[in-house]
């Protein structure tokens, strides 16, 4: 399965708050925002420049957006991305929405991740390749 992905602009943070915490105002704004609550935690993903100091957060993530939408009956979408990344020893944080999926990789792993994905037959658009296509 060959997929198209696009690297979103900005650096992201994955944050963890107490499960009963209210959703903080700072999470909302431009870029990808993901809010997930379970019995164990409130997890937030947003641009890292919005995360206040002292918040438990893993920073320095880049978001790769799969160009969807995808039918719910399709299988193997994430596996076709995650397997090459796992073989390249790239840690990820995956998110799903109604229409598509996102895979976050650390900034210092991006070059290796892109090579692994392209070697697996996927097409990845970065800000640099998009700018070249426009020019």
N, C-alpha and C positions, 0 to 999 in steps of 0.2 A: 504494500500500500504506500503510494507516494503522496505526501501531504505538503501543503504550502503553509509556511509559518512567517510571522513578522515579529521582529524584536521591537517592543514598545520603548518609547523614550523614557528616561528617568531611572533612578535607582529606587528599589522597593525595600521595605522592611516587613518581616513577619513578626507580629507581636502577640504576646500572650498576657491576658488579664485573668482575674478571678472569674469563675463561671457566673457569679451573680452580678458582676460589674455592669453598669449601664454602658451602652454604646457611646464612646466618647465623641464629642463634636469634631475633634481634630482629624478623625479618620476620613471624613467626607471631603470631596473635592475632585480635582482633575485626576486623570489616570485610572488605572485599575484599582478598584476597592473591593475587598472580599471580607465578609463578616460571617463567622461561623461560631455557633455556640453549642456546647455539649454539656453534659453533667460535670465534666472535668475542667472546662476552660472556656474562655471567650478568645477566639483567635481572630486577628485582624491582619489584613494585607493592605498597604497603601504606600504612596511615595514616602520614602524615608525622611524627607525634609519636614514632614508634618508631625513626626513622632517626637513627643517631648522627651527631654533628658530624664533618665530614671525609669523609663518604661522598659519592661523586659522585652527585648527585641533582638532579632537576628537581622542585621542590615547588610546591604551590598548585593542585593539580588537584582537580576535583570529578568524581565518577563517576556516570554515567547508566546505569542498568540497563534493558535491554529486557525487558519482561515476557514471558518464554518459558514453556515450552520451544518450540523450533522444530524442525520436521522437517528433516533434512539435505538433503532434496530441494528445499526452498524456495530460491528465488534472489532476489537483489536486496534482501535485508533490510538489510544495512549500507549499500548504495548509497542506499536511500531516506532514510537519515539523513545520510550523509556528503555527498551532493550539496547539500542545502540549507545545511549548515554550511560547505562550501567556497565556495558562492556568497556567504555572509555573511562570508567571510574569517576563519573560526574554525579555529584549529589544534586538532587532536585527537590522542589516543592511543587506539587501539582494541584491545580484548581479546576473545577468544572462549573460551567454555567448552563443555562438552558440550551443555548445555541452552540457553544464551543468549549474548548479546553485551553488552559494556560499551563505552561511549564516554566517555573522559575529556576534559574541557574545562577550561581555566584558569578560576579563580575570577572574575577580572575580565572574562571573556567570557561568563559564564553568562547574563546577561539577554539579550544579543543572540542567543546560541545557542537559548535557549528560545523566543524570538520567531520565529526562523527555522524551528525544528522545528514549532511550532504552526501557522505559516503554511503549512507543507507538509502539514498535516492530521494531525500526530501529537499524542497526548495525553501531557502531561508532568505527573507528580505531584511536587511539592516537599514539603518538611516543612510549609510554610505551607498549601498546598492540602489536604494530608492532615489537618492539624489542623482546618481549617475544615469538612471533610467529617464529622469525628467530632463536632464541636460542634453 
